[in-house]
Amino acid sequence: MNKNELINEVAKKSELTKADATKAVDAFIDAIEKSLKKGNDVRLVGFGTFTVVKRKATEGRNPRTGDVIKIAASKQPKFKPGKALKETINGKKAA
């Protein structure tokens, strides 16, 4: 599912116009991005948790030349699915 398909599904399920559903999805994504940028987690009970983890600087190798390259430290967004989401995906009913 891509963003347009998600917007169409939100519009259909919530009986919003496509324009309003687009605003809602964009606002949702923006709220998550802002929270993560501030270093806060986003916990959606039953669905999952978005977090930011810090990755240390490391050395790697260029696969073509074998030269050692430096990989800079960075922050990476992570998502951990909640119990209810896992159960839904695996065909079990969430409690």
TIVO-2410 file (N, C-alpha, C; in nm, 3 decimals):
# residues 95
REC num residu      c1      c2      c3 atome chaine
REC   1      M   0.085  -0.117   0.000     N      A
REC   1      M   0.000   0.000   0.000    CA      A
REC   1      M   0.089   0.123   0.000     C      A
REC   2      N   0.062   0.216  -0.089     N      A
REC   2      N   0.136   0.341  -0.091    CA      A
REC   2      N   0.052   0.451  -0.025     C      A
REC   3      K   0.107   0.572  -0.020     N      A
REC   3      K   0.039   0.681   0.050    CA      A
REC   3      K  -0.098   0.712  -0.011     C      A
REC   4      N  -0.108   0.714  -0.143     N      A
REC   4      N  -0.237   0.743  -0.207    CA      A
REC   4      N  -0.340   0.636  -0.175     C      A
REC   5      E  -0.299   0.512  -0.173     N      A
REC   5      E  -0.391   0.404  -0.138    CA      A
REC   5      E  -0.435   0.416   0.008     C      A
REC   6      L  -0.343   0.455   0.096     N      A
REC   6      L  -0.378   0.477   0.236    CA      A
REC   6      L  -0.479   0.590   0.249     C      A
REC   7      I  -0.456   0.698   0.179     N      A
REC   7      I  -0.549   0.813   0.182    CA      A
REC   7      I  -0.687   0.769   0.134     C      A
REC   8      N  -0.692   0.693   0.026     N      A
REC   8      N  -0.822   0.645  -0.024    CA      A
REC   8      N  -0.892   0.558   0.078     C      A
REC   9      E  -0.818   0.472   0.146     N      A
REC   9      E  -0.876   0.383   0.247    CA      A
REC   9      E  -0.926   0.463   0.368     C      A
REC  10      V  -0.848   0.562   0.411     N      A
REC  10      V  -0.890   0.647   0.523    CA      A
REC  10      V  -1.017   0.724   0.485     C      A
REC  11      A  -1.020   0.778   0.364     N      A
REC  11      A  -1.138   0.852   0.318    CA      A
REC  11      A  -1.262   0.763   0.317     C      A
REC  12      K  -1.245   0.642   0.267     N      A
REC  12      K  -1.358   0.548   0.258    CA      A
REC  12      K  -1.407   0.506   0.396     C      A
REC  13      K  -1.316   0.467   0.485     N      A
REC  13      K  -1.355   0.417   0.617    CA      A
REC  13      K  -1.408   0.526   0.709     C      A
REC  14      S  -1.358   0.649   0.695     N      A
REC  14      S  -1.399   0.757   0.785    CA      A
REC  14      S  -1.505   0.848   0.725     C      A
REC  15      E  -1.541   0.820   0.601     N      A
REC  15      E  -1.639   0.901   0.527    CA      A
REC  15      E  -1.595   1.047   0.516     C      A
REC  16      L  -1.463   1.068   0.504     N      A
REC  16      L  -1.408   1.200   0.479    CA      A
REC  16      L  -1.390   1.218   0.329     C      A
REC  17      T  -1.380   1.344   0.286     N      A
REC  17      T  -1.345   1.367   0.147    CA      A
REC  17      T  -1.199   1.327   0.129     C      A
REC  18      K  -1.161   1.305   0.005     N      A
REC  18      K  -1.022   1.268  -0.020    CA      A
REC  18      K  -0.927   1.379   0.025     C      A
REC  19      A  -0.967   1.504   0.007     N      A
REC  19      A  -0.885   1.618   0.049    CA      A
REC  19      A  -0.868   1.619   0.202     C      A
REC  20      D  -0.977   1.594   0.275     N      A
REC  20      D  -0.968   1.590   0.421    CA      A
REC  20      D  -0.887   1.471   0.469     C      A
REC  21      A  -0.902   1.357   0.402     N      A
REC  21      A  -0.824   1.239   0.439    CA      A
REC  21      A  -0.675   1.264   0.414     C      A
REC  22      T  -0.643   1.334   0.306     N      A
REC  22      T  -0.504   1.370   0.276    CA      A
REC  22      T  -0.447   1.456   0.388     C      A
REC  23      K  -0.526   1.555   0.432     N      A
REC  23      K  -0.482   1.641   0.543    CA      A
REC  23      K  -0.461   1.560   0.670     C      A
REC  24      A  -0.552   1.466   0.697     N      A
REC  24      A  -0.542   1.385   0.818    CA      A
REC  24      A  -0.418   1.296   0.815     C      A
REC  25      V  -0.393   1.230   0.703     N      A
REC  25      V  -0.275   1.142   0.691    CA      A
REC  25      V  -0.147   1.225   0.699     C      A
REC  26      D  -0.144   1.338   0.631     N      A
REC  26      D  -0.026   1.424   0.636    CA      A
REC  26      D  -0.001   1.476   0.777     C      A
REC  27      A  -0.108   1.513   0.848     N      A
REC  27      A  -0.094   1.562   0.986    CA      A
REC  27      A  -0.043   1.451   1.077     C      A
REC  28      F  -0.091   1.329   1.057     N      A
REC  28      F  -0.047   1.215   1.136    CA      A
REC  28      F   0.103   1.190   1.116     C      A
REC  29      I   0.146   1.187   0.991     N      A
REC  29      I   0.287   1.165   0.959    CA      A
REC  29      I   0.372   1.279   1.015     C      A
REC  30      D   0.326   1.402   0.999     N      A
REC  30      D   0.399   1.519   1.048    CA      A
REC  30      D   0.414   1.515   1.200     C      A
REC  31      A   0.309   1.476   1.270     N      A
REC  31      A   0.314   1.469   1.417    CA      A
REC  31      A   0.417   1.365   1.462     C      A
REC  32      I   0.420   1.251   1.395     N      A
REC  32      I   0.518   1.146   1.429    CA      A
REC  32      I   0.659   1.196   1.402     C      A
REC  33      E   0.681   1.257   1.285     N      A
REC  33      E   0.814   1.308   1.251    CA      A
REC  33      E   0.863   1.411   1.352     C      A
REC  34      K   0.777   1.505   1.391     N      A
REC  34      K   0.815   1.610   1.485    CA      A
REC  34      K   0.850   1.550   1.621     C      A
REC  35      S   0.772   1.455   1.666     N      A
REC  35      S   0.798   1.393   1.795    CA      A
REC  35      S   0.930   1.318   1.794     C      A
REC  36      L   0.956   1.242   1.688     N      A
REC  36      L   1.082   1.168   1.678    CA      A
REC  36      L   1.201   1.262   1.668     C      A
REC  37      K   1.184   1.372   1.595     N      A
REC  37      K   1.293   1.468   1.580    CA      A
REC  37      K   1.330   1.529   1.715     C      A
REC  38      K   1.231   1.546   1.804     N      A
REC  38      K   1.257   1.598   1.939    CA      A
REC  38      K   1.318   1.492   2.030     C      A
REC  39      G   1.323   1.367   1.983     N      A
REC  39      G   1.379   1.259   2.063    CA      A
REC  39      G   1.275   1.184   2.144     C      A
REC  40      N   1.148   1.211   2.119     N      A
REC  40      N   1.040   1.144   2.191    CA      A
REC  40      N   0.992   1.020   2.116     C      A
REC  41      D   0.946   0.921   2.191     N      A
REC  41      D   0.885   0.803   2.130    CA      A
REC  41      D   0.739   0.833   2.098     C      A
REC  42      V   0.685   0.760   2.002     N      A
REC  42      V   0.543   0.767   1.972    CA      A
REC  42      V   0.485   0.629   1.995     C      A
REC  43      R   0.401   0.616   2.099     N      A
REC  43      R   0.343   0.486   2.136    CA      A
REC  43      R   0.196   0.484   2.099     C      A
REC  44      L   0.160   0.394   2.013     N      A
REC  44      L   0.021   0.373   1.975    CA      A
REC  44      L  -0.017   0.236   2.029     C      A
REC  45      V  -0.083   0.234   2.145     N      A
REC  45      V  -0.113   0.110   2.215    CA      A
REC  45      V  -0.185   0.012   2.122     C      A
REC  46      G  -0.133  -0.109   2.116     N      A
REC  46      G  -0.190  -0.213   2.031    CA      A
REC  46      G  -0.133  -0.213   1.890     C      A
REC  47      F  -0.089  -0.096   1.842     N      A
REC  47      F  -0.034  -0.087   1.707    CA      A
REC  47      F   0.117  -0.101   1.709     C      A
REC  48      G   0.184  -0.015   1.786     N      A
REC  48      G   0.329  -0.024   1.794    CA      A
REC  48      G   0.392   0.105   1.844     C      A
REC  49      T   0.524   0.105   1.846     N      A
REC  49      T   0.600   0.219   1.897    CA      A
REC  49      T   0.706   0.262   1.796     C      A
REC  50      F   0.707   0.392   1.768     N      A
REC  50      F   0.811   0.452   1.684    CA      A
REC  50      F   0.915   0.510   1.778     C      A
REC  51      T   1.042   0.481   1.754     N      A
REC  51      T   1.151   0.534   1.836    CA      A
REC  51      T   1.266   0.578   1.746     C      A
REC  52      V   1.362   0.648   1.807     N      A
REC  52      V   1.485   0.686   1.737    CA      A
REC  52      V   1.600   0.622   1.813     C      A
REC  53      V   1.687   0.554   1.741     N      A
REC  53      V   1.806   0.494   1.802    CA      A
REC  53      V   1.930   0.560   1.742     C      A
REC  54      K   2.033   0.573   1.825     N      A
REC  54      K   2.158   0.633   1.780    CA      A
REC  54      K   2.249   0.523   1.732     C      A
REC  55      R   2.307   0.544   1.617     N      A
REC  55      R   2.402   0.450   1.559    CA      A
REC  55      R   2.541   0.510   1.568     C      A
REC  56      K   2.635   0.434   1.621     N      A
REC  56      K   2.772   0.482   1.633    CA      A
REC  56      K   2.840   0.489   1.497     C      A
REC  57      A   2.941   0.573   1.490     N      A
REC  57      A   3.024   0.578   1.369    CA      A
REC  57      A   3.101   0.446   1.357     C      A
REC  58      T   3.110   0.394   1.238     N      A
REC  58      T   3.181   0.268   1.217    CA      A
REC  58      T   3.265   0.278   1.091     C      A
REC  59      E   3.344   0.176   1.070     N      A
REC  59      E   3.419   0.164   0.945    CA      A
REC  59      E   3.360   0.050   0.864     C      A
REC  60      G   3.351   0.072   0.736     N      A
REC  60      G   3.301  -0.032   0.646    CA      A
REC  60      G   3.396  -0.047   0.530     C      A
REC  61      R   3.357  -0.130   0.436     N      A
REC  61      R   3.442  -0.150   0.317    CA      A
REC  61      R   3.360  -0.127   0.192     C      A
REC  62      N   3.423  -0.061   0.096     N      A
REC  62      N   3.362  -0.044  -0.034    CA      A
REC  62      N   3.365  -0.181  -0.102     C      A
REC  63      P   3.250  -0.238  -0.136     N      A
REC  63      P   3.250  -0.373  -0.193    CA      A
REC  63      P   3.322  -0.385  -0.327     C      A
REC  64      R   3.329  -0.277  -0.402     N      A
REC  64      R   3.396  -0.281  -0.532    CA      A
REC  64      R   3.547  -0.277  -0.520     C      A
REC  65      T   3.595  -0.187  -0.433     N      A
REC  65      T   3.740  -0.166  -0.427    CA      A
REC  65      T   3.804  -0.228  -0.303     C      A
REC  66      G   3.724  -0.256  -0.202     N      A
REC  66      G   3.780  -0.310  -0.078    CA      A
REC  66      G   3.838  -0.203   0.013     C      A
REC  67      D   3.831  -0.076  -0.031     N      A
REC  67      D   3.883   0.034   0.049    CA      A
REC  67      D   3.801   0.051   0.176     C      A
REC  68      V   3.869   0.089   0.285     N      A
REC  68      V   3.799   0.117   0.410    CA      A
REC  68      V   3.734   0.255   0.399     C      A
REC  69      I   3.606   0.262   0.438     N      A
REC  69      I   3.535   0.389   0.438    CA      A
REC  69      I   3.478   0.414   0.577     C      A
REC  70      K   3.462   0.541   0.611     N      A
REC  70      K   3.404   0.577   0.740    CA      A
REC  70      K   3.255   0.598   0.723     C      A
REC  71      I   3.178   0.537   0.811     N      A
REC  71      I   3.034   0.554   0.812    CA      A
REC  71      I   3.001   0.641   0.932     C      A
REC  72      A   2.946   0.757   0.906     N      A
REC  72      A   2.920   0.855   1.012    CA      A
REC  72      A   2.814   0.806   1.110     C      A
REC  73      A   2.820   0.856   1.231     N      A
REC  73      A   2.717   0.829   1.331    CA      A
REC  73      A   2.586   0.891   1.281     C      A
REC  74      S   2.475   0.828   1.316     N      A
REC  74      S   2.346   0.880   1.272    CA      A
REC  74      S   2.236   0.836   1.366     C      A
REC  75      K   2.121   0.895   1.348     N      A
REC  75      K   2.001   0.856   1.421    CA      A
REC  75      K   1.910   0.783   1.322     C      A
REC  76      Q   1.855   0.671   1.366     N      A
REC  76      Q   1.771   0.590   1.278    CA      A
REC  76      Q   1.632   0.572   1.340     C      A
REC  77      P   1.527   0.595   1.261     N      A
REC  77      P   1.393   0.568   1.313    CA      A
REC  77      P   1.369   0.417   1.314     C      A
REC  78      K   1.300   0.370   1.418     N      A
REC  78      K   1.267   0.228   1.431    CA      A
REC  78      K   1.120   0.215   1.465     C      A
REC  79      F   1.061   0.103   1.426     N      A
REC  79      F   0.923   0.072   1.461    CA      A
REC  79      F   0.917  -0.067   1.521     C      A
REC  80      K   0.854  -0.077   1.636     N      A
REC  80      K   0.833  -0.207   1.700    CA      A
REC  80      K   0.683  -0.232   1.707     C      A
REC  81      P   0.635  -0.334   1.637     N      A
REC  81      P   0.491  -0.360   1.636    CA      A
REC  81      P   0.439  -0.402   1.774     C      A
REC  82      G   0.316  -0.363   1.803     N      A
REC  82      G   0.252  -0.400   1.928    CA      A
REC  82      G   0.192  -0.540   1.921     C      A
REC  83      K   0.153  -0.591   2.035     N      A
REC  83      K   0.099  -0.725   2.047    CA      A
REC  83      K  -0.026  -0.744   1.960     C      A
REC  84      A  -0.117  -0.649   1.964     N      A
REC  84      A  -0.241  -0.662   1.887    CA      A
REC  84      A  -0.213  -0.666   1.736     C      A
REC  85      L  -0.119  -0.585   1.690     N      A
REC  85      L  -0.084  -0.584   1.548    CA      A
REC  85      L  -0.022  -0.718   1.508     C      A
REC  86      K   0.068  -0.769   1.591     N      A
REC  86      K   0.130  -0.899   1.562    CA      A
REC  86      K   0.024  -1.009   1.555     C      A
REC  87      E  -0.071  -1.007   1.649     N      A
REC  87      E  -0.175  -1.109   1.650    CA      A
REC  87      E  -0.265  -1.098   1.528     C      A
REC  88      T  -0.295  -0.975   1.487     N      A
REC  88      T  -0.377  -0.955   1.367    CA      A
REC  88      T  -0.306  -1.009   1.244     C      A
REC  89      I  -0.178  -0.981   1.230     N      A
REC  89      I  -0.099  -1.026   1.116    CA      A
REC  89      I  -0.091  -1.179   1.112     C      A
REC  90      N  -0.082  -1.240   1.230     N      A
REC  90      N  -0.068  -1.385   1.238    CA      A
REC  90      N  -0.201  -1.458   1.244     C      A
REC  91      G  -0.312  -1.387   1.221     N      A
REC  91      G  -0.443  -1.450   1.214    CA      A
REC  91      G  -0.503  -1.486   1.349     C      A
REC  92      K  -0.448  -1.431   1.455     N      A
REC  92      K  -0.502  -1.453   1.588    CA      A
REC  92      K  -0.584  -1.332   1.626     C      A
REC  93      K  -0.684  -1.351   1.704     N      A
REC  93      K  -0.764  -1.239   1.748    CA      A
REC  93      K  -0.698  -1.167   1.863     C      A
REC  94      A  -0.688  -1.034   1.853     N      A
REC  94      A  -0.626  -0.955   1.960    CA      A
REC  94      A  -0.715  -0.954   2.082     C      A
REC  95      A  -0.655  -0.962   2.200     N      A
REC  95      A  -0.731  -0.965   2.324    CA      A
REC  95      A  -0.776  -0.828   2.366     C      A
***
